[in-house]
Amino acid sequence: MALYLSILPILASDTISRTKLLPSCSISAHHFLTLHHFRPLRDERSADVATLPFPVDAGDGHYKPFTDVYKTETHDNRPSLQVRTKAQRQKSKFCPSVQHATNTDTMLQCVECEKWRLIFSKHKLTKNQVEQLNQVLAEIDYTCGLMLDDINLPQGLKSKLLFVKDHDCLDHIEKIYFSCGYEPCCIFCGEYVDADNEEDYYPQCADCTQQPIRKRDS
């Protein structure tokens, strides 16, 4: 731990270009950053320390033990990087609209990509039902692809035909989101942005360099 803490002031120094330094001496992953071959901190005690391996699927719903994959070649192939076709995804229970989204005024945030996903309901939820729903959702770690049918909802909520679309992490923020009057965010990454002053395009943050998406093309 001391090794990682001691590098922070070095990375903050104006004499070192972080954009050039990090790619040459680190491996960046979704949940960790591994530093290696860093000359200012080279220590003979770390000579035999290998970089952290990526999680490897064991094929039985679990990942292989760390001891089985340490010092082996692994790759970042987590499920959240995959993009499924429309045919591979579960169909929605009905064609969602702005009204169906505002019937719950509730969203789920993926713990992997941190994007907000709308929860739709065929019927308007009461204040107590919204509180019930939030209590249930507070107990789970949502990731894109999880369906509400996989969650043990109270009987009163099941009758409301609740659902969240079968998302992948690389999916954009749903266009319906921007018609609900919610806080403006980047359509690509979900980062909150200043109020949308561009009428023709969906909001986009400065870090996302994709081609802007026209609203009239939706």
C-alpha positions in Angstrom: 0.0 0.0 0.0 2.8 2.4 0.8 4.1 1.9 -2.8 0.8 3.1 -4.3 0.5 6.0 -1.8 4.0 7.2 -2.4 3.5 7.6 -6.2 0.6 10.1 -5.8 2.8 13.2 -5.3 5.0 12.1 -8.1 2.1 11.8 -10.5 0.9 15.2 -9.4 4.3 16.8 -10.1 4.5 19.3 -13.0 7.8 17.7 -14.1 6.2 14.4 -15.2 3.7 14.1 -18.0 1.0 11.7 -16.6 -0.4 11.0 -20.0 2.9 9.7 -21.2 4.0 8.1 -18.0 1.0 5.9 -17.0 0.6 4.0 -20.3 4.3 3.1 -20.2 4.4 1.8 -16.7 1.0 0.6 -15.8 -1.9 -1.7 -16.8 -5.3 0.0 -16.5 -8.4 -2.0 -15.8 -11.9 -1.2 -14.8 -11.4 -1.9 -11.1 -7.7 -1.4 -10.6 -4.5 0.2 -11.9 -1.3 -1.8 -11.7 2.0 0.0 -11.7 5.2 -1.7 -12.8 8.8 -0.8 -13.8 8.5 2.6 -12.3 12.1 3.8 -11.9 11.7 6.3 -9.1 10.1 3.6 -6.9 12.1 0.6 -8.1 12.7 -1.8 -5.2 14.5 -5.1 -5.3 11.8 -6.5 -3.0 9.3 -6.1 -5.8 11.4 -7.8 -8.5 9.3 -11.0 -8.4 5.9 -9.2 -8.1 3.7 -9.7 -11.2 0.9 -7.5 -12.3 -2.6 -8.2 -11.1 -4.4 -10.7 -13.4 -7.8 -9.9 -14.8 -10.7 -12.1 -13.5 -11.0 -15.3 -15.5 -14.4 -17.1 -15.8 -14.3 -20.6 -14.4 -17.3 -21.6 -16.4 -19.5 -22.4 -13.4 -20.8 -19.0 -12.6 -17.7 -18.1 -10.6 -14.2 -16.8 -11.3 -11.0 -18.8 -11.0 -9.1 -18.5 -7.8 -6.4 -15.8 -7.7 -3.7 -18.4 -7.1 -4.7 -20.2 -10.4 -4.3 -17.1 -12.6 -1.5 -15.2 -10.9 1.5 -14.9 -13.2 -0.5 -16.1 -16.2 -1.6 -14.2 -19.2 -5.1 -12.8 -18.8 -7.3 -10.4 -20.7 -10.0 -7.9 -19.8 -13.0 -9.8 -21.1 -15.6 -9.0 -18.5 -19.3 -9.4 -19.6 -19.9 -5.7 -19.3 -17.7 -5.1 -22.3 -19.8 -7.3 -24.6 -22.5 -6.0 -26.8 -25.4 -8.4 -27.5 -27.6 -8.2 -30.6 -31.3 -7.3 -30.2 -32.3 -11.0 -30.7 -30.0 -12.0 -27.7 -31.8 -9.6 -25.3 -35.0 -10.1 -23.4 -38.0 -8.3 -25.0 -39.7 -5.5 -23.1 -43.1 -6.2 -21.6 -44.5 -3.3 -23.5 -43.3 -0.4 -25.7 -42.1 2.1 -23.1 -42.9 5.8 -23.2 -42.2 8.9 -21.1 -45.4 8.3 -19.2 -44.2 4.8 -18.3 -40.9 6.2 -17.0 -42.6 8.9 -14.9 -45.0 6.3 -13.5 -42.1 5.3 -11.2 -39.7 8.3 -11.4 -37.1 5.7 -10.4 -33.8 4.6 -11.9 -31.1 2.1 -11.3 -27.4 2.9 -11.6 -25.1 0.2 -12.9 -22.2 -0.4 -10.6 -20.0 -1.2 -13.6 -20.6 1.6 -16.1 -22.3 4.0 -13.6 -25.0 4.8 -16.1 -28.6 5.4 -15.0 -31.3 3.0 -16.4 -35.0 3.9 -16.3 -37.5 1.7 -14.6 -40.8 1.6 -16.4 -44.3 0.7 -15.1 -47.5 0.1 -16.9 -49.4 1.8 -14.0 -48.7 4.8 -11.8 -47.0 3.9 -8.5 -48.3 5.4 -5.3 -45.9 7.2 -2.9 -45.7 4.1 -0.7 -45.0 1.8 -3.6 -42.2 4.0 -4.7 -40.7 3.8 -1.2 -41.2 0.0 -1.3 -39.4 -0.2 -4.6 -36.5 2.0 -3.4 -36.1 -0.2 -0.3 -35.8 -3.3 -2.5 -33.3 -1.6 -4.9 -31.1 -0.4 -2.1 -30.3 -4.0 -1.2 -29.0 -4.9 -4.7 -25.9 -4.1 -6.8 -27.4 -3.5 -10.2 -25.4 -4.3 -13.3 -26.7 -3.8 -16.9 -28.5 -6.9 -18.0 -30.1 -7.6 -14.6 -33.9 -7.9 -15.0 -36.5 -6.9 -12.4 -37.9 -10.4 -12.8 -34.7 -11.7 -11.1 -35.6 -9.6 -8.0 -38.0 -10.7 -5.3 -40.5 -7.7 -5.5 -43.4 -7.3 -3.2 -46.7 -8.7 -4.6 -48.2 -5.2 -4.9 -45.3 -4.1 -7.2 -45.4 -7.2 -9.4 -49.0 -6.3 -10.5 -47.7 -2.9 -11.8 -45.7 -4.6 -14.7 -42.4 -3.1 -13.7 -39.4 -3.6 -16.0 -36.0 -2.2 -16.9 -34.7 -2.8 -20.4 -32.1 -5.6 -21.0 -29.1 -3.3 -21.3 -25.4 -3.8 -22.0 -22.9 -1.4 -20.4 -22.0 0.1 -23.7 -25.6 1.1 -24.4 -26.2 4.9 -24.5 -28.5 6.6 -22.0 -32.0 6.0 -23.1 -33.4 8.8 -25.3 -36.6 8.7 -23.2 -34.6 9.9 -20.3 -34.1 13.3 -21.9 -37.8 13.8 -22.4 -38.6 13.2 -18.7 -37.2 16.5 -17.4 -34.4 14.8 -15.5 -31.0 16.3 -14.9 -29.0 16.7 -18.1 -26.3 14.1 -18.7 -24.1 12.9 -21.5 -25.9 10.4 -23.7 -22.7 8.4 -24.1 -21.3 8.0 -20.6 -24.0 9.4 -18.3 -21.8 12.1 -16.8 -23.9 15.0 -15.6 -23.4 18.1 -17.8 -24.6 21.7 -17.7 -28.1 22.5 -18.9 -28.7 21.5 -22.5 -28.5 24.6 -24.6 -28.3 22.7 -27.9 -31.8 22.0 -29.2 -30.8 19.8 -32.1 -28.4 17.3 -30.3 -28.5 15.2 -27.2 -26.2 16.4 -24.3 -22.6 15.3 -24.6 -19.7 15.8 -22.2 -16.3 17.1 -23.3 -14.6 13.7 -22.7 -16.8 11.8 -25.2 -15.6 12.5 -28.7 -18.2 10.4 -30.6 -20.3 11.9 -33.4 -23.1 13.9 -31.7 -26.6 12.4 -31.9 -29.3 14.5 -33.4 -32.6 14.5 -31.6 -34.7 14.5 -34.7 -32.9 11.3 -35.8 -34.2 9.4 -32.9 
